[in-house]
Amino acid sequence: MRKDLARGESAGPLARRGLARHVVRVALLALALCAVPASAGAEPIPGDRGPLMPQVTSGIGVGLTMNYGIADKTSEIGKVDFVWGAYAPPEPAGVYTTTYVKYARDQQEVHDAAWWVENHPTWLEYKCNKRKLAYQFGHKNMPLDITNPEVRAYQWQEEVEPRLAEGFAGLAFDNLELENESKRCGHFDASGNWVRQFTGKSGDPAFSQAVTEWAADMREMVHAYSPTATLSMNFSYEPRATAAQNMALMEQADLVFDERGMSNWGQTGNDRPTPALWLQIYETARSIQAGGSCYDLNNEFPGASTAIPAADLEWALANYLLIKGPCTYISISGFRGRRANQQDYGVLHWYPQYERPIGEPQGSAAEQSSGAYVRRFSGALALVNPTLASAEVALPAGEWYDGEGHVVSGTDLLAARSGAVLTSAP
């Protein structure tokens, strides 16, 4: 979650676990991690466990972003297909549940900075002034050097393996990034000497490579632990990085949780991507799924979850249907703003649009001369206009019904940056 916005991280911290583990086990884990890092020139490892996640070949696959606010989790049955980032042990049976883990920060917040300096001084990541810790989003979870094999071993034994042992289907790692927003720069070695790793600025290829290598190593560890365990990551296409850097990172995931979605994290007055960014998101989502991974298209809109305008719901659903594969999910919720620090996660928001008779996809989406995109399903049409001008869409023969039950035929006129889902039955 965006740490400057999300309420989710404060909802249910992991139970405190002791730092001590058997020394031999730590050493073996560190050696294992040293043995499998992705080299700088290595091909990324495609996610290949998408088929193990719920396959929703017809209709809408519903995702749930955390579930800490649901007291009776059996209420998810029959509605939710995938839960990203749960805190409590998985329940109920039949709902695919992954568990929340911060990717580059200490999960537990048990010890302060003085304790870490005393006990693990080489693990801490600093800004380039060598004094300030490189806190992500300003929160006081210790920023850890993810290139350090000891740190990776610690993450595995304290934060990952215990959660898999509890029965979660997979891990949901939060806040992966390519642009070094927290300005990580380096750490101190055992002798107190400064070791510079990164520039501390955006656009540092060494930083993006380090994040990608961490993801590749963690994926290998998760997959080695169990033939069915999966790795999900919260990462949205980063336009300041190259397309190759974006793909290299996302291809390490069995599922990409795209928190930005097609609504720009619910920014008031700016809840649509630019046409260029829309195309990057669209093409990358399709490529990731073609490689065997799954995709969760999260959409936040300004205001309350119960008051999202129909036009926004249509936009989210039409975009979801354009990229839909066997394990593509959609999550929709409101966002009350940065100052309120409230993302409306953790509870199930159910919309009647989820129940419309969509059917199965009949091929891929096609771009029309107007710049709009159309994808046909056995019971519906998904129409998206990502451009800055209105666009006319030629419809297949017959009568189609919009979300309000009105008949549409021949053509449909879409406003700029809008979407529509038309069904063949009212």
N, C-alpha and C positions, 0 to 999 in steps of 0.2 A: 504494500500500500504506500501511497505517497505520505511520508512520515510527517510532513508539515500539515497534512490534511486529515489523515486517517484517524478514526477513533478505535479501529480494530486492534491495534497493538496493545492498547491499555486494557482490553476487555478480559484477557485471561492469560497472564504470563505462565510460562512453564513452571512446573513444580521445581523447587530447588533440588539440584543434584550435586553431590560432592564432586570436587575436582579430582580426587584421588582415583586412580585406576592402576591396575597391575602394570609395573614398569615394562615388563616384557611385551605386554599387549600394545602399549603405546609405541614401543620401538618397532614392533612388527607393522603396525599401521603406518607409521612414518616411512618405513622402508617401502611398503606397498605403494604409498602415495608418490614416493620418489621415482618408483619404477614405471609409472604409467602416465606422466604428464604428456599433453599434446605438444609436440615440438612446433617451433614457430612456422615451419613450412608444411606441417602435416595437413592432410585433408580433414575437414570436420567430420565427426561421426554422426551420421543421420540418426534421428530418433526413430526407433523401430518398434516401439511398444504401443503405438496408437491403437492397434487392433485389440489390445487387452482392455481398453477403456470402453465405456458403454457405446454401442453402435446405434445411432438413431438415423436409420435410413429414410424414414418417412416423418414428416412433420417437423416440429421444433424441438431441439435438444436444449433443455433448460439447465443453466449453470447457477450455482449459488456461491456468492463470494462470502466465505466464512459462514458459520452458523451458531455463533455464540449467543445470539438472542432467541434461539428456538429452544424452548423448554422441552417440548415433546417432539423429539426428532423423528418419530414415526410419521409425523405429518409431512415429511419430505417424500415418503413413498408414493409412487405414482405421479409425482410432479417433477422432482429434481433428479437429474441424471448424474450430475457431477458437482462435488463440493470442493472449492479451492480454499485451502488454508484453514482447516478446522483446528481448534485447540483441544477439545475434549476427545477422549478415546472414541474410535469410530462407531457410529450407530446411525441408523439401523442397518441391518443386513440388506443388501440389494441396492444401496446408494453408494456410488464410488466416491470415497472420501480421502482427500489428501490433507497433510498436516503442515501447519505454518512454521517456517524457519527463516530467520534473517540471514541473508547470504554472506555478509562481510562484517557483521557486528556480533558482539557477544549476546547470546540469546537471553541470558538469565538475569543480568543486572544485579547480581548478588554483591559484587565487590566494586569499590570505587577505584579511581585512577591510581591512588597511592598504592593500593594492594597490587594492581597489575604492574606498576613500576618496580615494586619490591620482588614480585614472584615471576613475572614473565616480561621483563623490560624489552626483549627483542621482538615481541609479538605486536607491539602497538604501532599504529601507523600515524604519522605526523604530517602536518602541512610543511611547506618549504621553509618557514621561519624556524623550524626545529623545536618549537616550544608548544604550539597549539596542536592538540590532537585533531585528526581529520574526521570529526563527528559527521555522520550522515544526517542531513536535515536538522542539525543542531541538537539532536537527542543524545543522551549520555550513555547509550550502549557503546562499549569500548570498540573502536575501529581496529580490526585485526588485519594483519598482513596475510592475505590469502595466498601469497606465493610461498609462504613458509610451510614446509611439510609438517612441522609440529602443530601449527595452527589447524591444518586440514585434518590431522589425526584427532585433535581436540574436538573439532566440529563433528567429526564422525562419531566419536565415542560418547560425547555429551549431548549432542543435539540431533543427530540423524538416526543412528542405529537404535537407540532406545525407543524412538517414535515408531520405527518400522516394527520393532518387537511388540509394540502395543497393538498392532493389527492394522495400522493405516495402510492403504493401498499404495501410497506414494508420498513424496515430499513436495511441498509448495514453497519454493524459495522466493523471497520478496526482494524487490528493489534492485534487480540487476541493472547495470547501466554501462554505457560505453564512453561517456563524456567526462567522467571524473568530477561530478558536481561538488563533491565534498573536498576537492583539491588535495587528494592524497599525493604525497611526495616521496616519503621514505621512512626509515626506522633506524634505530641504533643497534649496533651489534653487541656481543657479549662484553666487549672491552669499552663500550661507551662511544665508539666511533660512529659517525653518521654515515649511513648507507643510502645514497640517493637512488630511487627507483624510477620516478616519474617526474614530469615537468611541473606537475601541480596545476596544469591548465587543460582546457578542453582540446580535443583533437590530438591527444598523445597516443600514437599507435602502440606504445609499450603498455599503456594502461588497458586499452581494449583487448590486447593480446593476453594480458594477465587474467582478465575476467573470463575470457573464452577458455583459457587453459584450466582455470579453476572449475568452470562448469563441466568441461570434458572429464576431468579427474573425478568430480563428484558423481557424475553420471555413471562412470565405470564402477565406482564403489557401490552405488545403489543397485546397479544391475547385477553386480557380482554377489551381492547379499541375497538376492532372491530372483528367480526366473520371471517373476511377475511385477516386482516393484518398479515404480515409475518416478521420473523427475519432471516436475512442472516448474516453470519460472515466470515471474511477473516481469515482462519486458515488452515495451512498446517500441515500434520502429523509431529509430533515432535518425532524423534527417541530417544532422550535423556529421554523422559518420557515413562511411561509404556503404553501398549496398552489400558489398562483399563482407564487410565487418558485421553488419546486421545479420546476414545469413549465417556467418560462421558461428555466431553466438546462439541464434535461435535453433540451429540444427543440433545443438546439444540437448535439446529438451524433447521429452515425449509429449508434452503439451506446453504451448505458449499461452499464458494468460495475458491478454492485451488489455491492460487497465485503461489506457486512453480510449480504446475503441474508436468509433466514428463520431465521438462527441467531445473530444478534447478535455477529458476529465471533468466535464460539467462546468466549464468556465462560462460565467455569465456574459452574454454578448459575443461569445467566441466558441460556441459548442458544435462547430463543424470544422473539419480539417480543410485546408486549402485544396484545390483540385490536384495539385502536384503531390501533396502528401497523401491525399485519398488514394491516388493511383499506386503510390509506394506501398501503402498498407494493404490494399487489395491484391496486388501482384505477389507480395511477400507471403500473405496468408495462404494464398493458393499454392505457392511453391513449397511452403513448409508442410502442408498437408499432403502434397504429392510425394514428399519424401518419407511419409509414414508417421508423421506426428499429428497431434490433435491441436485444436485452437479454441480458445474461449474468448469471444468478443464481448468484453465488458462495456457497458454504456451508462454513464452518469449524466443526468440532466439537471440544470439549476432548479432548485425548489424541492418540494416534498415528493416522495415517491408516489404518493396517492394522487398527485395533481400534475403528472407529466402530460403535456398536451398530446392529442392523438397524432398530430403531425410528427412529433418527435419519436413516438413509438413506431410509427410507420417507417420513418427513416432508419431506425435501429434494426427493425426486423427485415426490411428489404435488403439492407446491406448484409445482414447475417445470411440471408438466403442466397445472395450472390456468391458468397464464399463457402457455403455449406458443403461439408463432406460427411463421411460416416460418423466422425466423432468431433463435430463442431458444435459448440454450445454458446448460448447467449445469456448474458446477465444484464438486467436493467434496474436502475435505482436512481433516486434523487440525490442531490448534493446541495447542502445548505450553506456552503461557502467557507472560505479559508478562515475567516475570523471565528466562525462557529465551530471550526475544526470537526466537522461532522460529515462523514460519508455514511450513507444509510446502508451499511453492510450488516451482515450477521443475521438478517431475518429474510424470510421468503416473500418477495413481492410478486404477486401473481396477476397477470394481465389477461383479459379475455382474448387478446390477439394470439396468445400462445395456443389457443384451442381451434384456430381457424383450419379448415380442411385443405392443407397444403399439398399433401401427397409426396411423391418421390421426385427427385430432380430428373429432368429429361435432357441431359446434356449440360454444357457449361454456359455461362453468361456470354452474351454477344453485345458488342458496342454498336449503336446505331449512328447514323450520320449526324444526328443532332448532338451527339456526345453523351447521350443517356445509355444505360446498360439494361438489358432485359434477360431474365433467365426464366425458362418455363419449367413448371412442375406438373405432375399428373393432375393436380387439382387447383393450380394457382399460377400466377405470374408475379415475379419480383421485378419492380422497376426502380431504378436509381438514377438520379440526375446529379452528378457531383460537380457540375459546372457552375459558373457564376451567372448564367442566363437561363431563362426558361427553355425547356426542350420538349418537342413533340415526339411521342412514341407511337409507332405503328403496332397495333395489337393483332394477334392471331384472330381469325374469323370466329364469330360467335359472340355471345353476351358474357360479360365479366362483371363481377360485383365488387365494389369497393368496401372499405371497412364499415361504412354506414348502411350498406345494403343497396346502394344506388347502382343502377345498370350503367356500364361503360362499354362501348363498342367502337370499332374502327380505329380511333386514335385516343390518346390521353395526353394532356398537357401537364407537364411537371414543372413546378416552380424551381428556381435555382436552389441547388443543394437540398433537394427533397427526395422522398421515396414513397412508394406505394406498393401495397400487396393486394392484388386482385384475385379473386377466387372464381372458379367456374360454377360454384353453387353458393346461394346466399347463406 
